Amino acid sequence: MALLDRDGVLNQDSGYPFRPVDIIWIEGALDALARLRQAGYRVVVVTNQSGIARGFYGEADVLALHRWMDGLIRAHGGAIASFYYCPFHPEATVQAYRRDHPDRKPRPGMLLKALSDYPTDIERSLMIGDRDSDMEAAAAAGVRGFKFTGGNLDHFVARCLEVRQPSRVGDD
């Protein structure tokens, strides 16, 4: 299984994007998703969505955006098995979402759910994220973590797939 963060990995982290017009794809993202599918990986997105907790948008907006993203990804030869998101934040302005939830990265809740929901070779599984909290969640879930620091995601994924040992791969 390939677990990927969303904002900062698949699309630019432009400050709580929640509509298709807000999405600027990271260079090589659609090719990277197709590459992962061709390599036999089930791809799952795991994303903190504190914009819900902050009242910027609702869960229905996130679900609609993920449906839209999935359509484009599939049209390009990739596939997302599931999108997992955590709407909670300990300092939320929306009371219903104010809590320190085990799904919120750096905790591994979303990753563990995905690994449980789908039959998985944990040794082959990996997490690609752009923050230290993504790497902490990967380590806590027992999967290899690769920190994406920018550049072409497809090139980065190609290098990640070549790595056999847990590591961080930089994008030169």
C-alpha positions in Angstrom: 0.0 0.0 0.0 1.1 3.5 -0.8 -0.2 6.1 1.7 0.0 9.7 0.5 -0.6 13.0 2.2 -2.7 15.3 0.1 -1.8 19.0 0.5 1.9 19.5 -0.3 2.2 16.1 -1.9 -0.6 15.7 -4.5 -1.5 19.4 -4.7 0.1 22.6 -3.6 -0.7 23.5 0.0 -2.3 26.8 -0.9 -4.0 27.4 2.5 -7.1 25.1 3.1 -8.0 24.2 -0.5 -11.4 22.7 -0.7 -12.8 23.4 -4.2 -11.6 22.2 -7.5 -10.6 25.7 -8.5 -8.3 25.8 -5.5 -6.3 22.7 -6.6 -2.9 23.2 -8.2 -1.5 19.8 -8.8 2.1 19.2 -7.8 4.3 18.6 -10.9 4.2 14.9 -11.8 1.5 14.0 -9.3 -0.9 12.4 -11.8 2.0 10.5 -13.4 3.2 9.4 -9.9 -0.3 8.0 -9.1 -0.4 6.1 -12.4 3.2 4.8 -11.7 2.1 3.5 -8.2 -0.9 1.7 -9.7 1.2 0.1 -12.5 3.7 -1.0 -9.8 0.8 -2.9 -8.1 0.3 -0.5 -5.2 -3.1 0.3 -3.7 -3.0 4.1 -3.1 -4.7 5.7 -0.1 -4.7 9.4 0.8 -4.5 10.3 4.4 -5.0 14.0 5.1 -5.5 16.2 8.1 -8.3 18.7 7.2 -8.3 21.2 10.1 -10.1 23.7 7.8 -13.3 21.8 8.8 -12.5 22.3 12.4 -11.8 26.0 11.8 -15.1 26.5 10.0 -13.6 27.3 6.6 -15.6 24.5 4.8 -17.6 21.4 5.7 -17.1 17.7 5.4 -19.4 17.6 2.3 -16.9 20.0 0.6 -14.0 17.7 1.3 -16.0 14.6 0.0 -16.9 16.5 -3.2 -13.3 17.6 -3.8 -12.1 14.1 -3.3 -14.6 12.7 -5.8 -13.5 15.4 -8.3 -9.8 14.5 -7.7 -10.5 10.8 -8.0 -12.1 11.4 -11.4 -9.1 13.2 -12.8 -6.7 10.7 -11.2 -8.5 7.8 -12.8 -8.7 9.5 -16.2 -4.9 9.8 -16.0 -4.4 6.0 -15.2 -4.1 6.2 -11.5 -6.6 5.1 -8.8 -7.2 6.1 -5.2 -8.7 3.2 -3.2 -9.8 5.5 -0.4 -9.5 9.0 0.9 -9.2 9.2 4.7 -9.4 12.6 6.4 -9.3 13.9 9.9 -11.5 16.9 10.5 -10.5 17.3 14.2 -8.2 19.8 15.8 -7.6 20.4 19.5 -8.0 24.2 19.0 -11.0 24.1 16.7 -13.4 27.0 16.4 -16.2 24.6 15.6 -17.0 22.9 18.9 -18.0 19.6 17.3 -14.5 19.1 15.9 -12.5 20.4 19.0 -10.6 17.3 20.2 -7.2 15.7 20.1 -8.2 12.8 17.9 -6.1 9.7 17.3 -6.5 10.1 13.5 -4.8 13.5 13.4 -1.2 13.1 12.2 1.3 12.8 13.7 -0.8 10.1 15.3 -1.2 7.0 13.1 -5.0 6.5 13.3 -5.8 7.1 9.6 -2.8 5.0 8.5 -3.8 2.1 10.8 -7.4 2.2 9.6 -6.2 2.0 6.0 -3.8 -0.8 6.7 -6.6 -2.7 8.5 -9.3 -2.0 5.8 -7.2 -3.4 3.0 -5.0 -6.6 2.9 -1.5 -5.2 3.0 2.1 -6.3 2.7 3.5 -4.0 5.5 7.1 -4.6 4.4 6.3 -3.2 0.9 4.0 -0.4 2.2 5.2 3.2 2.3 4.0 6.7 3.2 4.8 9.8 1.3 4.3 13.1 3.1 5.8 16.6 3.2 5.9 17.2 6.9 7.7 15.7 9.9 4.2 14.8 11.3 3.7 12.5 8.2 7.0 10.8 8.9 6.1 10.4 12.6 2.7 8.8 11.7 4.4 6.5 9.2 6.9 5.3 11.9 4.1 4.8 14.4 2.2 2.7 11.9 5.2 0.6 11.0 5.6 1.7 7.4 8.5 3.3 5.6 8.2 7.1 5.4 9.6 9.2 2.6 9.6 13.0 3.0 8.7 14.9 -0.2 10.3 18.3 -0.1 9.2 19.5 -3.5 10.0 19.0 -7.2 8.5 16.4 -9.5 6.5 13.9 -7.5 6.7 11.2 -10.3 10.5 11.4 -10.2 10.4 11.2 -6.4 8.1 8.2 -6.4 10.3 6.4 -8.9 13.2 6.7 -6.5 11.1 5.7 -3.5 10.1 2.5 -5.3 13.8 1.6 -5.8 14.6 1.9 -2.0 14.5 -1.3 -0.1 15.4 0.0 3.4 13.5 2.6 5.4 14.9 6.0 4.4 14.1 9.5 3.5 14.6 10.4 -0.1 15.4 14.0 -1.1 14.3 15.5 -4.3 17.3 17.1 -5.9 
